[in-house]
Amino acid sequence: MELLQRIERDRNIGIMQPNQILAPNPGDAFNPDALDRANLAQPLLNADREAPAPVNANPDEGAQINNGNVQANNNNNNNPGNADDNFGDFEVADGILEAVGLRGPLLNMVQYYMFVLVMVGLIMLLATWVPFTIAQIFILADPIHIVLYVIHNLSKAVDVVGEFLLDLALVFGWRPLRPLLVLAVNKTGPFVAYGLSLLVPGIKDVLSMSDESLWDKLTSPAIALRLYHAIKGETVGDRIFMVVMGHLLGVLMTWAIITYTPRAFRKSTIYTSVKTYSLMIKIVVFILIELLLFPVLCGYCLDISLTPLVYARQESPRFVSYFTSLFTQNWTALILHWMLGMFFMVHFARFVLHLRQVVRPGLLWFIRDPSDPNFHPIRDIIEDKMLPQQYNIARSAVMYCGIIMVCVGLSMVCTMYVAPKDTFPMVWDSTMQMGEYPVQATSLVLLLPFAIIRGRPNEVLHCIFGWWWRLAARLVRLSEFVIGTRSIVDEGAWTVAGAPWLPDVLIRPFMPSHVVKGVFETFNEHVFDEARVGQIEGALPTREYRARLQLEIDLALSNSHPHLAFVLEGQNMRAPNTDTVPVVVGRRMVIPVDDHGRPANDQFDYEAADYPEIREQEENQDRDLPPPAPGSSYRDRRFNPDQHSVLFVPPSLKARVLSFFVLGWMGIAAVSGATLVISLKIGKIIYNRLGNVPRHDVLSLSIGLLVLLVVSVAVYRVLLQVSEFYGVGADREVALQRLRRQMSQVGTAVLNSTVCAVVFCGIVPVALGTVVEVYFMVIVRDHILKTGYEDMFVRSFAQALFHNWMFGMMNVWVVSSALRFFPNSYWSRQMDRIFTGPPHTWHVWEGIRIFAAPVVGMSLTGVCLPFVLALAIMAVKGTLDLRSATSLFMFESVDILAHCSMTVFVAAVVFFAIWQACFMYRQWTRLARDETYLVGRQLHNLGENNNPEQVLDGEESGVAG
C-alpha cells in the first residue's frame, strides 16, 4: 500500500507525467534544442492569436545572435510560468532509448539484448529450474514415508538394542498418541487439503475417490503416486506446485543454515551468501504479498461487496452458491480479481491523499506518508523482525477487508433496500458482443474516460466530502482533534435551565455561540493555557486558565441569556502534529497531559526515556519510565517534542471517534448510493430511447454516470465562478471582465475539444480501421470462407465498423504516445506546438491540416484503389449491377475484393521497394562521388606538399608582393 501511495504522490506532483517542458536554465550553457522545446509552451491567453510558425528542425537556426547576445525567437521563454516542470523526463527517455539500443550504434542494441537474454536465463534458472529440481529430489526421497513412518525407518539402521528400545517407545509413546494425531488430522485436514488442491488439482480427485478417513487417504499410496506424477510437470498446476515446493524447501534450508551455523563459521562465504539469499527472499515475499496477495484479497472482497447489486433480495440460494463459486474459478477470474483489487488500492491511495488535505497533520499517523524522507520500506523489511512485520501485514489485510466490506458492501446493501424496487438487480446479457448494441450507446460509454480525465470529478468529490467531514467533526465536538481548528464551542456543553435533560447535540445549533466565541477571543488575547504555549508571559496552568475562562463565560451569559449555561469540560492531550512521526510498537500516540503540558503518567514520558541526559537526572531516578525506543540505522525513532502538540479532547473520546467514523461512512454511503441510483435511472431512460434494444444495465449505468458527471462538474464550476464573482467586493467591473474572458475560453475549449473528438477520435480512426479491414481482414475472411469455416467469422456491417474504429483508435493512441519519446522529431514538435496547453489554446485547424488531412487522404486513396479495381473487373465480366456493388461496399462479397486488395498491396510494396532502392542508389553514388573527390583532393594536397621548389617559389612571390 505504501508503494502505491508513493506512486500516486509522484503522479500528483507531476513526476510521472510524460511530455512536459521546462524552460532553459539561464545558468546553463546555450542549448538550441532545449530553447526550441521551451518555445513550444503556449501562454494561456493566446487562443485568439494565429498559430506560431513551425519550429525549424535545424537547431542552429533556433536562435538569433545580435551584438554578441543570444536572443530567443519567442519572448515567452523568459516566463517560467508558461512552461511545464518535467522536461527532464525526455532526457531520461533519451538515455533509456540509447541504453536499449534504439539510438546510437547498432552494437549497443546487440549488447543490450544479449545482456537481457543472459539475465532472463539466470532468473529462469534460479527462480524455476533450481526449485523444480529441489522439489523433484525431495519427492523422490518419499517424504510421506519419512514423515509418517520415521520411527520405522530409523529402526532399520540401529542394532538390536535400539530396536528393543524403539519397540518400547512404539508401545508406550506412539500407540497412545496415534488416536489423537488421527483425530487432529481428520479435523484440520480438509482445510489443508483444500488449500493444497488449489495448487495441485489432482489431489482433490485423489482425496474424494473413496469414503475412507482423511488419515487413511494420506497414508495410502495414491497420494505418493500423485506426487510422483507431479514430478513430470505435464500441467501448469503441477509445474507451479513443484516450483513453490522447491522455494519452500529452499527457505527452510536457509533458515536452518542461518539458525544452526556455529559462530566460528558465520564469516564464511557460504554463510554470507545464504544470508543475502534470505534477505532477497524476504524482500520478494513482502513485495509479492503487497502487489499480488493484497490486490487479489481486495478483489474478492469487492466482488462479494458488489454481489447485492446483481442478485435480488429473494434469491438467497443463488446468493450462497455465488459465494461458494468464487473460490472454484479459473486463472482468468483470479487475474480479473487482481485487476479489480489493484484498481481499488490505487484509488484508495488517492483517497488517503485527499483525506490528508482535509484533516489535521498527524491524525493519519498510522498510515505511512510517502512524502516522509525517512520512509524506506525496503530497509524496514530488511531490518525489522519477521513477527512485527507479519503483524503489520495481518493488520493491513484486516483493515482493507473491513474498509471494503463496510464502506462498499454495507453501502450497497443499504442502497439495495432504499432504492426503488425496479432498480436492482442489474441485468445484462454477457453472451452478446458490444457491436450488437447501438453505436450511440457504445460511443457514449467510450466518452466516459475522456470526461473523467478532462472534467476532474475528484474536485467535486473532494469538495463534498471535505464539507461533510468538517460538519461531522463539529457535530461530535472534534474540530480541533480531526480538522485542526480550535473552536471554544467544542470545549463545553450547553444546558438549559429547567430542562437539563435536553441533549447537547440537539440544542447546540440554536444556542448563542457568538457570545462564548466573543468572550474567548477577548480573554485569549492576554491569558494563555500553559499546557499549549509553554511558560510564557500570561500563561496559566490549565485548571486555573479554564476556571477563569468559565467565570468570564458565566458573567457574559448571565447578562444576555440568564436561562442558559455553558460548562467547560474535557481535557488536554498530546497528539502527533505530523504524519511522519516515527512509530514505536507498544507506545501510545495520544496521551493525557497535566496542567503544565507534561505527561500525566510516568509510563508516557517518552522524552525522558529516550534521552540519557534526561533519564539520568536525579529527579527521574525513581520514576517508572518506559524502555527507550529501539535503534535504527537510517532513522531516529526517539521522541521528538516538535512532532507533537497539545490539543483539546472532549469526554468519551473513543465514542466520539466512533461516531465520527459512522458519520463519515454515512456520507460515503449516501454519495455512492445516490450516484449509483441516479445514474441507473438516467441511463435507463436514455438507453431505452435508442430503440428496441436488449437490456444492459452496465451500459445504462455508464451513460448515466457520463450525464451525471457532466452536470455535476458544470454546476460546480458555475458555483465556483459565482462565489469568486461575489468575493471580489465592490470591483464588479473587473469581475465581469474576468468572467467574460473565462466564458470565452470555455466556449473556445468546448469547440476545440468537440472538433478534435470528431476528427481525431472519429474520422481518423475510422479511416485507419477501414484500411486494415480492406487490406487484412478481407483477405483473412476470404481464406476462411475457402476453408469451409464460414460461420467462424460472421459480422454485421455495424460490428465491422465498430471493430475498425476501435482498432484505428488504438493505432492513434499508440502513435501519439510513441511520439512523446522522440521530442526532436518533426511530428513531435508539431504536436507539441499545436496541442500544448489548455484546450482553448489549441490550434485545431492547423492540426487537422498537418495530421488529419494527410492521414485521411492517404487512407481513402488506399481504400478506393481495391474497390475501383474490383468494380472494373466486375464491369468487364458483366456482373456489375446495383446489388453486386452494394454487396461489395458492405463487405458481404469479398472474393474479388480480396484479390484486388492483395494485388494493390503487392504493387505498393514493390513500388516502395523500388523507390527505396533508387533512393539508396542515389545516396550511394553521392557518397562514392564525395569519397572520390576527397581522395583526389588529399592526393593533390600531398603532391603540393612534396614539391619544395613550388613551395619556396610561392613563399618568395608572396614576400615580393
Protein Blocks (a to p, Z undefined) as FASTA:
>chain_A
ZZmmmmmmmmmnopmpghiacdddfkbccdfklmmmmmmpccfklmmpccdddddfblkl
mpcceehiacdfbfklmpmklpcfklmmmmmmmmmmmmnopgcjfklmmmmmmmmmmmmm
mmmmmmmmmmmmmmmmmmmnommlmmmmmmmmmmmmpcfklmmmmmmmmmmmmmmmmmmm
mmmmmmmmmmmmmmmmmmmmmlmmmmmmpccdfklmmmpmklmmmmmmmmnomafklmmm
mmmmmmmmmmmmmmmmmmmgcfklmmcmklmmmmmmmmmmmmmmmmmmmmmmmmmmmmmm
mmmmmmmmmpcfklmmlmmmmmmmmmmccfklmmmmmmmmmmmmmmmmmmmmmmmmmmcg
hjlmmpccfklmklcfklmmmmmcfklmmmmmmmmmmmmmmmmmmmmmmmmmmmmmmmcf
klpccdddfkbcfklpcfklmmmmmmmmmmmmmnommlmmmmmmmmmmmmmmmmnopmmm
mnopacfklmpccddehiambcfklmmmmpcfklmmmmmmmmmmmgccfklnopaehiac
fklmmmmmmmmmmmmmmmmmmmbccddedddddddfbfkbccdehiafbdcddfkopafb
fklmmmlmmpmklmmpmklmmpccdddddddfkbcfbdcfklgccddddehkllmmmmmm
mmmmmmmmmmmmmmmmmmmmmmmmmmmmnoccdddfklmmmmmmmmmmmmmmmmmmmmmm
mmmmmmnommlmlmmmmmmmmmmmmmmmmmmmmmmmmmmmmmmmmmmmmmmmmmmmmmmm
mmmmmnopamlmgcdfklmmmmmmmmmmmmmmmmmmmmmmmmmbmklmmmmmmmgccfkl
pcfklmmmmmmmmmmmmmmmmmmmmmmmmmmmmmmnopacfklmmmmmnomammlmmmmm
mmmmmmmmmmmmmmmmmmmmmmmmmmmmmmmmmmmmmmmmmmmmmmmklmmmmmmmmmmZ
Z
